[in-house]
Amino acid sequence: MNNRKRRTAMVLCAVMTAVSILASCGSADSGDEARSGKSAMRDDRDGVTYDNGGDIRAENEDGGFYGLTMDMAEWEPDMEEYSHYNENEFKSVSENPLSTFSTDVDTASYTNVRRMINNGTAVDPDAVRTEEFINYFKYAYPQPEDGEKIGISAELTDCPWNDEAKLMMIGLQAEETEVRDIDSNIVFLIDVSGSMESEDKLPLVRQAFSLLSENLGQNDRISIVTYAGADKVVLEGENGANYDRIKECLDSLTAGGSTAGAAGINTAYELAERYFIEGGNNRVILATDGDLNVGVSTEEGLVGLIEEKRDKGIFLSVLGFGTGNYKDNKLEAIADNGNGNYAYIDSVDEARRVLVSEMNGTLFTVAKDIKVQVEFDPETVAFYRLVGYENRLLEDKDFEDDSKDAGDVGAGQQVTVLYEIIPEGSMTHDDQGQELDGLGNAQDRLMTVSVRYKKADEDESRLIESEVNATAYRPADEMSSNMVAAVSAAMFARALKGSEQGVVFTFSEILEFMDAHGLADGYSELRELVEKCV
């Protein structure tokens, strides 16, 4: 890899760490793994320049700049909290042939960072989770076959940021299930504490749940639980067809007081159990900024509380709202450990996307505890690196352990995974003389993708497998629209977050990649967001 780029990335990393430490010194939560404060670039004088406005930039060999820039004079710490995870490193296939992780369909990181960019504030690098950027977008994967709930597809191409590597994309497609005849028992668990008063919090929550309520029917049941200094049952077991009554209760909510979230969680699950529908969609939907401060309020304590609830057949959706004191670390932990999904709502349009347009995926789980294990063939692959999923890694032994909690997917949802792989050996040709660019013969196995999942109402996992060989390879100028979009999203995340692996690039270079490979019209929002960062 390019040594200058690696050195520059290390330099940037040092600055980010230094500024984050300074910011956290004034935080009331400085002892946690979570780090508060907006991002600043990383400091060291090797390859770093300062313009007259105070921007910190890392200069590359061509006189351009790598990664983000920001005005230090405008940087101010806030009370937002994000967990830090070290970027995945390359692993040797001869020593570690297995890569095991839990799936993730959360999208909160992308929309939360979108909010920061649209508001013109600095992006906290710990707010960027690469897999959530990739999984925010939809891809054209084939539907599962042979009665399975999950289907597997794969594509291999040249890695745009590493000339020595290839990029493997693995796509998991959940079954598109007809859900109109599935009855729902939903509890809206709403934070009405004082911190939820601003327009981007409780007023937006009311609009979001009103949109969802318009799509409920006669056989659905809705309850509303609020919490501030204490929890309160506002509506219990209401007929889903009674939209006016549900809307009236939502419109009556006002914000004020402290935040006893744990009490609200207990009450919400009690109501979900009381109105439990066998074979139905039983779900608690939590809407909050995550700023819990009464009762059980630590990340570890909340995880323990949710773990006690998840085996009752009740699923969880977490919706994050607001700015300034947003506690992403707590909400992500709750969702990850409670058979849940996690989205951030930054607008009415996003609420409509999550709760109306993609309601089936958000609310109707078709497979749970989904674990992926990729076994690389040491004859064809020398090294690999999982792109993202740092907080989803599992021990190899966890793959066959059905008691180990993992990610869930809803009807029609997808999971997209990228691996950076370095082939074993030199350039070779297949039997017909076709050059395979270091991949060996066309039929050579590169890896086996194994997926374990449970049906939503079962406790024993099923195993599906797919062997991937060199025929999955498509040259860079022939990569599919799926691959172009996934790579563009991954590059954008890396540019915002920085890289500990020594590879960074400008936003202009990302746009050049999009133009060169023809980013499809369906991903225009991604392009527009990158353009705002140039």
Helices and strands as residue ranges (DSSP letters): H 3-24, E 35-36, E 48-50, E 56-59, E 65-66, G 72-74, E 81-82, E 91-92, E 98-102, H 108-118, G 125-127, H 130-135, E 150-158, E 166-174, E 184-191, G 194-196, H 202-213, E 221-227, E 231-239, H 243-251, H 261-274, E 281-288, H 299-309, G 310-312, E 315-320, H 328-336, E 340-344, H 348-352, I 353-357, H 359-363, E 365-376, E 381-387, G 390-392, G 396-400, E 407-410, E 414-423, E 445-455, E 462-469, G 470-472, G 476-478, H 481-497, H 507-517, G 521-523, H 524-533
